[in-house]
C-alpha cells in the first residue's frame, strides 16, 4: 500500500499546477509545497499563518513523510507482542492524515508473523477534505479484510463520545 500510495500522490503532485484551486494561502503561496509545509511546521518563518489546507500540499506531504512515519509506527507496533494473537484488529487514529498506522500494519502483515483476518481502521481528523484524495486511494487499494472509515470530528469530542460506547479500539 505504501508504495502504491506514494506513486499515486507523486503522480497527482507532478500533474497538477503549483498554485492549485484548493490552496487557501492566496498571494502568500510561494508555489512550492515544501515551503508551505515549512510555514505550517515553523510558523515564525511564514509571511502569514499557514495550516494544512491544500490537497496538493498533502500529496507532497505524503511523498516526503509517509515512509518516515510509517516506519516509526511499524517499529512501535512490532514491539506490541500481544497484537500477534489477534484475529481482528481495531485501530483508532486521531489526526489520521495519511494513515501511517494502517500502512505500518500492512507492512507488518507482509513482512512478519502478524497475520490478522481483518482490520478495522477508524481515522478521525478535523478536516478530511484535504486528505480526501489519499483516503479515497486507500479505500480503493486496501486489501480484502480491511475496513477503513474516516470520521470528520474534533478528537476531544470524539473521545468523549467513546466513553459511553461499548466499542473499544
PyMOL commands that set and color helices and strands:
alter all, ss='L'
color gray80, all
select helices_A, chain A and resi 2-14+26-28+33-41+43-45+55-78+81-85+100-111+129-141+155-162
alter helices_A, ss='H'
color red, helices_A
select strands_A, chain A and resi 88-94+118-125+146-152
alter strands_A, ss='S'
color yellow, strands_A
deselect
rebuild
show_as cartoon
